[in-house]
Structure formats: C-alpha cells, structure tokens
Amino acid sequence: MKKEPVRKFYLKEFMAISHAISTYEDLNLLIHHLAEGAGRAFKAKGCSIFLLDDRENQLFRVASYGLSAEYGKKGPIFVKDESEDGTYTGKPVFIQDMQNDPRVQYPEAATKEGIVSMLSIPIKCRKATIGLLRIYHAKPLVFHEEDIDALCILAEHLGLAIESNGLNNFLDKVKTAMGSLPVRMLEGLSL
C-alpha cells in the first residue's frame, strides 16, 4: 500500500512567507529566513538558496540552513544537463536517491552529509530562472503536490524581490555617478 504524502505547508504559512517577501527591507536577511523556514516547515536535513551566474553557468549558495560548513564548500555547482535541470526547464526537480542519480554532481559529499533526497525549486523572475531553492532530506520523501505548487509560487515572489533589489542597487549607483558629474553636464536632465 502506497502512503499518500502529507501536506506540510498551508495557507497560514504561505501568507506569512508571502508577506515577509513583500515587506523585508534586508534581502540577505530575507533569504536566510526563507532557507531556515523552508527547512523547518518540511522537517528537512537542510535547505539552501542559490543564485545563478548565467555568465559562468554556475550556482552560488547565498543562504543555507541545517547543513555543515564543509558541505557548503564542496566546490562549484555547475548547471550540467539542460534537459533535466530545473535551472533550464524552470520546473521543480525531485531526486529520490542522491547517491545513485547521474544528475547529482557531488554524491559522495551528500552521503557524508547524510542527505538521501532533494527537492529543487527554481527561483524565477518572469520567465527567467535566476536561482534555486533546494530542500535536502535524510530519508526518501514524497512531497504533496500542493506543497510543491506553493513553493514554486513563493520562489517566483522571491525572484521578483531579488530582481527589484538588483535594480534598486543599480539605480543607486547611477544616482551616485550622476551626482559626481559637473553641474554643466546635468543641465536639462531631471533627476
């Protein structure tokens, strides 16, 4: 008899996280709180949030919860297989057995860390995937479809917050640069 997955994420949690994403002033703190919150909500071994450097085709860990520092330093995470990777497909990827799945880049490190399975949710801004939220488990798990859907929506909200933060940082730099121009060069511009 197959055991049905139990939901772990309900409207109350969804609303709290949605509110946090839309109101946090400190993006770094938000990302760390989301990693911890997702890890705790799913009683996971750990959780990480990665951002994609599309120039290097590499993921960079920006937040982690429940994982050792050693696991975080295992090496660069390159996006390998475009047909199977959520970074390219924009769809969640579940790996039931981290030690025997060819998509896993560091299976030995996962074994040493005690990680058996992983759910990877793309963080998207509009149609572009800009990162991943990964939830790691010490045993094989089956996720409820509605939990995965909720995580996908929250990851999209996070993607918009990350994009907005990046644009605000860019505009601040432009304003600073404009402020250092001679006044004569600013004539006719509305700042």
C-alpha positions as CSV (number, residue, x, y, z in Angstrom):
1,M,0.0,0.0,0.0
2,K,1.5,3.3,-1.1
3,K,1.5,6.0,1.6
4,E,0.0,9.4,0.5
5,P,2.1,12.4,1.1
6,V,1.0,14.7,3.9
7,R,0.8,18.4,3.3
8,K,3.2,20.4,5.5
9,F,2.5,23.9,4.1
10,Y,-0.9,25.5,4.4
11,L,-2.4,28.9,3.7
12,K,-1.3,30.4,7.1
13,E,2.4,29.6,6.3
14,F,2.0,30.7,2.7
15,M,0.6,34.1,3.8
16,A,3.3,34.7,6.4
17,I,6.1,34.0,3.9
18,S,4.4,36.0,1.1
19,H,4.1,38.9,3.5
20,A,7.8,38.6,4.5
21,I,8.9,38.6,0.9
22,S,7.0,41.7,0.1
23,T,8.0,43.7,3.2
24,Y,11.5,42.8,4.2
25,E,13.9,45.6,3.7
26,D,17.0,43.5,4.0
27,L,17.2,40.9,1.1
28,N,20.1,39.0,2.7
29,L,18.1,38.5,6.0
30,L,15.0,37.5,4.0
31,I,16.9,34.8,2.0
32,H,18.4,33.4,5.2
33,H,15.0,33.4,6.9
34,L,13.4,31.6,3.9
35,A,16.1,28.9,3.9
36,E,15.5,28.3,7.6
37,G,11.7,28.5,7.3
38,A,11.6,26.0,4.5
39,G,13.9,23.6,6.3
40,R,11.8,23.7,9.4
41,A,8.5,23.5,7.7
42,F,9.5,20.3,5.9
43,K,11.5,18.9,8.8
44,A,14.4,18.7,6.4
45,K,18.0,17.9,6.9
46,G,18.8,21.3,5.4
47,C,17.9,23.9,2.9
48,S,19.9,26.1,0.6
49,I,19.2,29.0,-1.7
50,F,21.4,29.5,-4.8
51,L,21.6,32.3,-7.3
52,L,22.6,31.7,-10.9
53,D,25.5,33.4,-12.5
54,D,24.5,32.9,-16.1
55,R,27.8,34.1,-17.4
56,E,29.7,31.3,-15.6
57,N,26.8,28.8,-15.8
58,Q,27.3,28.3,-12.1
59,L,25.1,28.4,-9.0
60,F,26.3,30.3,-5.9
61,R,25.0,29.5,-2.4
62,V,23.7,32.6,-0.8
63,A,21.9,31.1,2.2
64,S,21.9,27.7,4.0
65,Y,20.2,26.1,6.9
66,G,21.0,22.8,8.7
67,L,24.0,21.9,6.6
68,S,27.6,21.8,7.6
69,A,30.1,24.4,6.5
70,E,32.1,21.6,4.9
71,Y,29.1,20.6,2.7
72,G,28.8,24.2,1.6
73,K,32.4,24.3,0.5
74,K,32.3,21.1,-1.6
75,G,33.0,23.0,-4.8
76,P,31.3,25.0,-7.6
77,I,27.9,23.8,-8.7
78,F,27.7,23.9,-12.4
79,V,24.5,23.5,-14.3
80,K,25.1,20.3,-16.3
81,D,22.2,18.7,-18.1
82,E,19.9,21.2,-19.7
83,S,17.1,18.7,-20.3
84,E,16.9,17.6,-16.7
85,D,17.9,20.7,-14.7
86,G,15.3,22.9,-13.1
87,T,17.6,25.9,-13.9
88,Y,16.9,25.4,-17.6
89,T,13.4,23.8,-17.6
90,G,12.0,26.2,-14.9
91,K,10.3,23.2,-13.3
92,P,10.8,21.5,-9.9
93,V,13.2,18.6,-9.8
94,F,13.0,15.8,-7.2
95,I,15.9,13.5,-6.7
96,Q,14.9,10.4,-4.6
97,D,18.4,8.9,-4.3
98,M,21.2,11.4,-4.2
99,Q,23.8,8.6,-4.2
100,N,22.7,6.9,-7.4
101,D,21.3,9.7,-9.6
102,P,23.5,10.8,-12.5
103,R,22.3,14.4,-12.1
104,V,23.9,14.8,-8.7
105,Q,27.3,16.4,-9.0
106,Y,28.7,15.5,-5.5
107,P,27.1,12.2,-4.4
108,E,30.0,11.4,-2.0
109,A,29.5,14.7,-0.2
110,A,25.8,14.1,0.0
111,T,26.4,10.7,1.6
112,K,28.9,12.2,4.1
113,E,26.4,14.9,5.0
114,G,23.6,12.3,5.4
115,I,21.5,13.6,2.5
116,V,19.3,11.0,0.8
117,S,16.9,13.0,-1.3
118,M,16.4,16.6,-2.6
119,L,13.7,18.8,-3.9
120,S,14.9,21.6,-6.1
121,I,12.6,24.5,-6.9
122,P,13.5,27.2,-9.5
123,I,13.6,30.8,-8.4
124,K,12.2,32.7,-11.3
125,C,11.7,36.3,-12.3
126,R,9.2,36.4,-15.0
127,K,10.3,33.6,-17.4
128,A,14.0,33.6,-16.4
129,T,15.3,31.2,-13.8
130,I,17.7,33.2,-11.5
131,G,18.3,30.6,-8.8
132,L,17.2,27.5,-6.9
133,L,15.7,26.7,-3.6
134,R,16.9,23.2,-2.5
135,I,15.4,21.2,0.3
136,Y,17.6,18.2,1.5
137,H,16.3,15.2,3.4
138,A,17.9,12.4,5.3
139,K,15.4,9.9,4.0
140,P,13.5,9.4,0.8
141,L,10.4,11.6,0.8
142,V,7.4,12.2,-1.3
143,F,6.1,15.8,-1.4
144,H,2.5,16.7,-1.6
145,E,1.8,18.3,-5.0
146,E,0.2,21.4,-3.4
147,D,3.3,21.9,-1.2
148,I,5.4,21.9,-4.4
149,D,3.0,24.4,-6.1
150,A,3.1,26.7,-3.1
151,L,6.9,26.6,-3.0
152,C,7.0,27.4,-6.7
153,I,4.8,30.5,-6.2
154,L,6.9,31.7,-3.3
155,A,10.1,31.2,-5.3
156,E,8.6,33.4,-8.0
157,H,7.8,36.0,-5.4
158,L,11.4,35.8,-4.1
159,G,12.7,36.1,-7.7
160,L,10.8,39.4,-8.1
161,A,12.2,40.7,-4.8
162,I,15.7,39.7,-5.9
163,E,15.3,41.4,-9.2
164,S,13.8,44.5,-7.6
165,N,16.7,44.7,-5.2
166,G,19.2,44.4,-8.0
167,L,17.5,47.2,-10.0
168,N,17.5,49.4,-6.9
169,N,21.2,48.8,-6.3
170,F,21.9,49.7,-10.0
171,L,19.8,52.9,-9.7
172,D,21.6,53.9,-6.6
173,K,25.0,53.6,-8.4
174,V,23.7,55.6,-11.3
175,K,22.5,58.3,-9.0
176,T,25.8,58.4,-7.2
177,A,27.6,58.6,-10.6
178,M,25.3,61.3,-11.8
179,G,25.9,63.3,-8.6
180,S,29.6,63.4,-9.3
181,L,29.2,64.9,-12.8
182,P,29.8,68.6,-13.3
183,V,26.7,70.7,-13.0
184,R,27.0,71.9,-16.6
185,M,26.6,68.2,-17.8
186,L,23.4,67.9,-15.8
187,E,21.6,70.8,-17.4
188,G,18.3,69.7,-18.9
189,L,18.2,66.4,-17.1
190,S,15.5,65.9,-14.5
191,L,16.9,63.9,-11.5
